[in-house]
Amino acid sequence: MDPVSLGVIAFFIVINIAAFLIMFFDKLSSRKAGAERISEGLLFFMATVFGSIGVYAGMFAFRHKTRKWYFIIGIPVLILQNCAFLYVFYGFLAEGAF
């Protein structure tokens, strides 16, 4: 496997673990009165930059943000967007465009 592919896979794994942990820490913060919370914008940002699977897994593992319609609809849409980008990216790699 070439170094670019390994780098992309490593980045994908790290960002999804980070997104999953951010969902966990936000869930812990939501139980404490007056605790500083992680913004929903940051959660969507993490999902946009290829952490959508981690956010989605965190939603259901911790039962967090599962009542918000924009998370229920938005995160799966971002999963599709992430997959489409990776498909196009690897298509360019296969053609030798880089």
GUGU-367091 format. One record per residue: x negated, y, z negated of N, C-alpha, C in turn; residue in three letters; chain. Coordinates in pm, whole numbers. Atoms other than C-alpha are relative to their C-alpha. Last residue first. Layout:
N
[node [X; Y; Z]; [X; Y; Z]; [X; Y; Z]; ALA; A],
...
***
This chain:
98
[node [80; -70; 100]; [144; 1338; 820]; [-143; -23; 27]; PHE; A],
[node [-15; -143; -13]; [355; 1257; 1126]; [-87; 77; -100]; ALA; A],
[node [131; -64; 5]; [224; 903; 1139]; [5; 150; 14]; GLY; A],
[node [33; -52; -134]; [554; 757; 1256]; [-138; 66; 4]; GLU; A],
[node [11; 114; -92]; [578; 542; 943]; [-38; 44; 140]; ALA; A],
[node [125; 71; 28]; [505; 841; 721]; [-23; -113; 98]; LEU; A],
[node [111; -80; -51]; [778; 1044; 888]; [-134; -68; -24]; PHE; A],
[node [-10; 4; -144]; [1028; 766; 827]; [-111; 80; 66]; GLY; A],
[node [69; 121; -43]; [900; 741; 471]; [12; -22; 151]; TYR; A],
[node [143; -12; 30]; [995; 1103; 413]; [-77; -122; 47]; PHE; A],
[node [57; -86; -104]; [1332; 1062; 588]; [-151; 13; -20]; VAL; A],
[node [-13; 71; -128]; [1424; 767; 367]; [-65; 80; 113]; TYR; A],
[node [105; 102; -1]; [1289; 946; 57]; [3; -81; 130]; LEU; A],
[node [130; -66; -16]; [1505; 1248; 136]; [-113; -102; 8]; PHE; A],
[node [9; -48; -137]; [1814; 1034; 191]; [-134; 68; 25]; ALA; A],
[node [24; 116; -87]; [1756; 848; -136]; [-15; 43; 145]; CYS; A],
[node [137; 47; 26]; [1722; 1175; -331]; [-35; -117; 92]; ASN; A],
[node [91; -100; -58]; [2037; 1316; -168]; [-145; -44; -19]; GLN; A],
[node [-4; 17; -146]; [2230; 996; -247]; [-96; 96; 69]; LEU; A],
[node [66; 129; -26]; [2118; 1012; -611]; [-4; -25; 151]; ILE; A],
[node [145; -25; 1]; [2210; 1383; -608]; [-79; -130; 18]; LEU; A],
[node [30; -71; -125]; [2564; 1293; -503]; [-150; 28; 8]; VAL; A],
[node [5; 98; -111]; [2572; 1035; -785]; [-27; 65; 136]; PRO; A],
[node [120; 84; 13]; [2467; 1315; -1028]; [-2; -111; 106]; ILE; A],
[node [124; -59; -47]; [2723; 1566; -905]; [-122; -90; -5]; GLY; A],
[node [5; -11; -146]; [3045; 1368; -933]; [-139; 42; 49]; ILE; A],
[node [-52; 126; -56]; [3033; 1242; -1293]; [-7; 1; 153]; ILE; A],
[node [104; 101; 15]; [2811; 1535; -1393]; [44; -132; 64]; PHE; A],
[node [110; -35; -89]; [3047; 1795; -1245]; [-121; -91; -19]; TYR; A],
[node [-25; 44; -136]; [3343; 1617; -1400]; [-118; 31; 91]; TRP; A],
[node [14; -117; -85]; [3207; 1653; -1753]; [10; -43; 146]; LYS; A],
[node [-132; -63; -15]; [3341; 1373; -1968]; [-3; 123; 89]; ARG; A],
[node [-86; 85; -83]; [3035; 1151; -1925]; [141; 56; 14]; THR; A],
[node [-45; -75; -118]; [2798; 1423; -2046]; [91; -82; 91]; LYS; A],
[node [25; -144; 6]; [2637; 1179; -2292]; [36; 64; 134]; HIS; A],
[node [-135; -57; -9]; [2748; 825; -2357]; [-5; 152; -14]; ARG; A],
[node [-22; -78; 121]; [2388; 740; -2454]; [140; 59; -9]; PHE; A],
[node [68; 66; 111]; [2325; 457; -2206]; [30; 72; -132]; ALA; A],
[node [-77; 116; 45]; [2591; 594; -1971]; [-66; -74; -115]; PHE; A],
[node [-140; -34; 22]; [2461; 944; -1918]; [75; -117; -61]; MET; A],
[node [-14; -62; 132]; [2102; 833; -1966]; [143; 38; -32]; GLY; A],
[node [15; 108; 99]; [2127; 598; -1667]; [16; 55; -141]; ALA; A],
[node [-120; 84; -10]; [2262; 884; -1455]; [-5; -115; -101]; TYR; A],
[node [-112; -76; 59]; [1991; 1122; -1574]; [125; -86; -1]; VAL; A],
[node [24; -11; 144]; [1720; 863; -1504]; [111; 75; -71]; GLY; A],
[node [-28; 133; 54]; [1866; 783; -1161]; [-21; 0; -151]; ILE; A],
[node [-144; 24; 5]; [1883; 1153; -1076]; [34; -137; -58]; SER; A],
[node [-28; 64; 127]; [1521; 1222; -1167]; [146; -38; -14]; GLY; A],
[node [14; 146; -3]; [1417; 1288; -807]; [17; -70; -134]; PHE; A],
[node [140; 33; -34]; [1369; 1665; -829]; [-28; -147; -27]; VAL; A],
[node [31; -46; -135]; [1744; 1730; -811]; [-142; -37; 42]; THR; A],
[node [-64; 89; -96]; [1821; 1518; -1115]; [-34; 38; 143]; ALA; A],
[node [71; 128; 7]; [1565; 1706; -1323]; [60; -100; 100]; MET; A],
[node [129; -19; -66]; [1717; 2032; -1203]; [-79; -129; 1]; PHE; A],
[node [-23; 6; -144]; [2064; 1906; -1295]; [-130; 22; 78]; PHE; A],
[node [-37; 138; -32]; [1947; 1833; -1649]; [25; -17; 150]; LEU; A],
[node [123; 79; 1]; [1768; 2168; -1664]; [30; -146; 34]; LEU; A],
[node [79; -36; -118]; [2086; 2346; -1559]; [-129; -79; 10]; GLY; A],
[node [-50; 85; -107]; [2282; 2157; -1822]; [-73; 30; 130]; GLU; A],
[node [-104; -56; -87]; [2065; 2330; -2077]; [43; -101; 106]; SER; A],
[node [59; -5; -133]; [1880; 2134; -2344]; [111; 44; 95]; ILE; A],
[node [-35; 102; -99]; [2020; 2214; -2685]; [-77; 20; 129]; ARG; A],
[node [19; -53; -134]; [1882; 2401; -2985]; [19; -113; 101]; GLU; A],
[node [124; 42; -66]; [2031; 2258; -3301]; [-8; 61; 140]; ALA; A],
[node [94; -109; -16]; [2301; 2458; -3477]; [-131; -36; 66]; GLY; A],
[node [-60; -133; -6]; [2493; 2154; -3599]; [-110; 106; 10]; ALA; A],
[node [43; -88; 108]; [2312; 1831; -3519]; [61; 138; 19]; LYS; A],
[node [-57; 47; 127]; [2489; 1565; -3310]; [-35; 90; -118]; ARG; A],
[node [-144; -29; 0]; [2427; 1745; -2981]; [67; -42; -130]; SER; A],
[node [-24; -140; 36]; [2054; 1752; -3052]; [148; 32; -10]; SER; A],
[node [35; -15; 142]; [2036; 1371; -3049]; [28; 142; -49]; LEU; A],
[node [-104; 70; 76]; [2224; 1364; -2718]; [-28; 10; -150]; LYS; A],
[node [-117; -88; 0]; [1989; 1628; -2578]; [115; -65; -76]; ASP; A],
[node [25; -108; 95]; [1690; 1418; -2686]; [117; 98; -5]; PHE; A],
[node [2; 53; 136]; [1829; 1110; -2511]; [-17; 112; -103]; PHE; A],
[node [-141; 29; 34]; [1915; 1300; -2191]; [10; -52; -143]; MET; A],
[node [-63; -131; 22]; [1560; 1438; -2192]; [147; -18; -33]; ILE; A],
[node [36; -45; 135]; [1429; 1083; -2236]; [61; 137; -33]; LEU; A],
[node [-69; 87; 94]; [1617; 962; -1927]; [-27; 45; -144]; PHE; A],
[node [-141; -40; -4]; [1493; 1260; -1725]; [82; -82; -99]; ALA; A],
[node [-11; -131; 66]; [1133; 1191; -1833]; [145; 46; -5]; ALA; A],
[node [18; 26; 144]; [1166; 822; -1740]; [15; 130; -78]; ILE; A],
[node [-122; 64; 47]; [1309; 927; -1402]; [-9; -37; -148]; ASN; A],
[node [-106; -101; 9]; [1028; 1178; -1342]; [131; -62; -50]; ILE; A],
[node [26; -93; 111]; [760; 920; -1428]; [114; 100; -15]; VAL; A],
[node [-16; 71; 127]; [905; 647; -1203]; [-16; 96; -118]; ILE; A],
[node [-141; 38; 14]; [951; 875; -902]; [25; -68; -134]; PHE; A],
[node [-74; -123; 32]; [605; 1028; -946]; [146; -32; -26]; PHE; A],
[node [39; -37; 137]; [447; 680; -957]; [75; 125; -45]; ALA; A],
[node [-64; 96; 91]; [643; 574; -646]; [-32; 34; -145]; ILE; A],
[node [-144; -29; -1]; [539; 889; -457]; [73; -93; -97]; VAL; A],
[node [-22; -128; 68]; [176; 847; -558]; [147; 35; -9]; GLY; A],
[node [19; 24; 143]; [174; 480; -460]; [24; 126; -81]; LEU; A],
[node [-115; 77; 47]; [322; 568; -122]; [-10; -28; -150]; SER; A],
[node [-114; -91; 1]; [60; 838; -66]; [124; -72; -53]; VAL; A],
[node [0; -85; 120]; [-221; 605; -172]; [118; 96; -8]; PRO; A],
[node [84; -118; -12]; [-137; 341; 91]; [14; 91; -123]; ASP; A],
[node [-85; -117; 0]; [0; 0; 0]; [-90; 124; 0]; MET; A],
***
